[in-house]
Amino acid sequence: MSESGDVAPPVDLVTISRTVEHALARGLALPERSWVDATTRQLQGQLSLLLLEDLGDTDSAPVRELHRTAYRLLDRRGRPDAGTPPPHAYEYMRTLATVTRAVAALYARGRSGER
């Protein structure tokens, strides 16, 4: 529950996995920018939601680095905007997908008791 009393929506690992798979699928050409932007927004929301959850042991260096990377990607100052060239927006989306997948794996591991 947040400070405002709102309950966070449940984490849907199936939806997160599908979004990540679509974002990381390779095509012959860059996808439409509107698709990249929409997928980026989905991934940002999913990663933000995951980071609200208990991800288990955060004392190890790799997990701390993953958290730093995730928060850096979500920082508004580093996000692509309308002026960002399409290849850069696409690479940002793919990096965001990779980090989201790693954080989702931490979450899933914690849920299965493998902490």
Buried (B, 14 or more C-beta within 10 A) or exposed (E): EEEEEEEEEEBEBEEBBEBBEBBEEEEEEEBEBEBBBEBBEBBBBBBBBBBEBEBBEEEEEEBEEBBEBBEEBBEEEEBBEEEBEBEEBBBBBBBBBBBBBBBBBBBBBBBEEEE
